[in-house]
Amino acid sequence: MRPLFVIVALSFAPAAYAQEISAVCKYEYTVHDQGQKSGTTGEFSLKATYMLPVGQPLNVQVRTTKAPCYEFLANGDDMQISGTCSRAAQNMKMVYVYKIDRMSGAFEEHFSINDKTGIVHYGHCLPAKPLL
């Protein structure tokens, strides 16, 4: 288990200007708006590219294979990448908020529709060769 942690830690930190991080993120469980927890399956690929130095707002370009947030800007540093993706379709505003811990690979995906509390998916990201 320790070698896996070292591989994950080395792959996700430290951040540097123009650094790219590629990962496969797998869902583990979901917490619904009423607090119920259920198992969840699925995965998506992600590539995060530090386009501006750490400390600058929206310094990371994130590309994913998950609809509808194929591309959005995020904030990133040595410890975390976090960003929001908003999309509108048929009088619905969908908002996804992503948080990825660069040290452990843990991620959260908060989803809401029309500003109403939605669901939160939890999982882990593991380093991967770039697919995007």
C-alpha positions as CSV (number, residue, x, y, z in Angstrom):
1,M,0.0,0.0,0.0
2,R,2.9,2.4,0.8
3,P,4.3,2.2,-2.8
4,L,0.9,3.2,-4.2
5,F,0.7,6.2,-1.9
6,V,4.2,7.3,-3.0
7,I,3.3,7.0,-6.6
8,V,0.1,9.0,-6.1
9,A,1.9,11.7,-4.0
10,L,4.7,12.1,-6.6
11,S,2.2,12.3,-9.4
12,F,0.0,15.0,-7.9
13,A,2.5,17.3,-6.2
14,P,4.2,19.7,-6.3
15,A,2.6,22.0,-8.8
16,A,4.7,24.0,-11.2
17,Y,3.7,26.5,-13.9
18,A,2.8,24.6,-17.2
19,Q,2.6,21.3,-15.3
20,E,0.1,18.7,-16.6
21,I,-1.6,16.1,-14.5
22,S,-3.5,13.2,-16.1
23,A,-5.6,10.9,-14.0
24,V,-8.5,8.5,-14.1
25,C,-11.1,9.2,-11.4
26,K,-13.4,6.5,-10.2
27,Y,-16.6,7.1,-8.3
28,E,-17.0,5.2,-5.0
29,Y,-20.2,6.5,-3.3
30,T,-22.9,9.2,-3.4
31,V,-24.5,11.2,-0.7
32,H,-28.0,12.4,-1.7
33,D,-29.6,15.7,-0.7
34,Q,-31.5,13.9,2.1
35,G,-28.3,12.5,3.5
36,Q,-28.7,9.0,2.2
37,K,-25.5,7.3,1.1
38,S,-25.4,4.8,-1.8
39,G,-22.7,3.1,-3.8
40,T,-21.8,4.6,-7.2
41,T,-19.8,3.3,-10.1
42,G,-18.3,4.9,-13.1
43,E,-15.2,6.8,-14.0
44,F,-13.8,9.7,-16.1
45,S,-10.5,10.8,-17.3
46,L,-9.1,14.2,-16.5
47,K,-6.2,16.4,-17.5
48,A,-5.3,19.5,-15.5
49,T,-2.8,21.9,-16.9
50,Y,-1.4,24.8,-14.8
51,M,-1.6,27.7,-17.3
52,L,-0.7,30.4,-14.8
53,P,1.6,30.4,-11.7
54,V,0.2,29.1,-8.4
55,G,-1.6,32.0,-6.6
56,Q,-3.2,33.4,-9.7
57,P,-7.0,32.9,-9.9
58,L,-8.3,30.3,-12.4
59,N,-4.8,29.2,-13.1
60,V,-5.7,25.6,-14.1
61,Q,-7.4,24.4,-17.3
62,V,-9.3,21.2,-16.7
63,R,-10.4,18.8,-19.4
64,T,-12.5,15.8,-18.7
65,T,-14.3,13.0,-20.5
66,K,-17.5,13.7,-18.4
67,A,-20.4,15.5,-19.9
68,P,-21.3,18.3,-19.7
69,C,-18.1,19.7,-18.2
70,Y,-15.6,18.7,-20.8
71,E,-13.5,21.8,-20.2
72,F,-13.5,24.5,-17.5
73,L,-11.1,26.7,-15.5
74,A,-10.1,25.9,-11.9
75,N,-7.9,27.1,-9.0
76,G,-4.9,25.0,-8.2
77,D,-2.0,24.8,-5.9
78,D,0.3,22.1,-4.5
79,M,-2.5,20.6,-2.3
80,Q,-5.8,20.9,-4.2
81,I,-7.5,21.6,-7.5
82,S,-11.0,23.1,-7.2
83,G,-13.3,24.5,-9.8
84,T,-16.9,25.1,-10.9
85,C,-18.6,24.2,-14.2
86,S,-22.0,25.8,-15.0
87,R,-24.1,24.7,-17.9
88,A,-27.6,25.7,-19.0
89,A,-30.1,23.5,-20.9
90,Q,-33.8,23.8,-21.4
91,N,-34.4,26.3,-18.6
92,M,-32.2,24.3,-16.2
93,K,-29.0,25.6,-14.7
94,M,-26.6,22.7,-13.8
95,V,-23.7,23.4,-11.5
96,Y,-20.8,21.0,-10.8
97,V,-18.2,21.9,-8.2
98,Y,-15.0,19.7,-8.3
99,K,-12.4,19.3,-5.5
100,I,-9.4,17.1,-6.0
101,D,-6.9,16.5,-3.2
102,R,-3.5,16.3,-5.0
103,M,-1.9,14.4,-2.1
104,S,-4.4,11.6,-1.6
105,G,-6.2,11.6,-5.0
106,A,-9.6,11.9,-3.2
107,F,-12.2,13.9,-5.1
108,E,-15.6,15.4,-4.6
109,E,-18.2,16.3,-7.3
110,H,-21.1,18.5,-6.0
111,F,-24.0,18.7,-8.4
112,S,-27.0,21.0,-8.2
113,I,-29.9,22.1,-10.5
114,N,-31.3,25.6,-10.4
115,D,-29.4,26.4,-7.2
116,K,-31.1,23.6,-5.2
117,T,-28.9,21.3,-3.2
118,G,-28.2,18.1,-5.1
119,I,-25.9,15.2,-4.7
120,V,-22.3,14.7,-3.9
121,H,-20.2,12.0,-5.5
122,Y,-17.0,10.9,-3.8
123,G,-14.1,8.9,-5.2
124,H,-10.4,8.7,-6.0
125,C,-8.2,9.7,-8.9
126,L,-5.1,7.7,-9.9
127,P,-2.3,9.0,-12.2
128,A,-2.6,7.9,-15.8
129,K,-1.1,8.4,-19.1
130,P,-2.8,11.3,-20.9
131,L,-5.9,10.3,-22.9
132,L,-7.2,13.7,-23.7
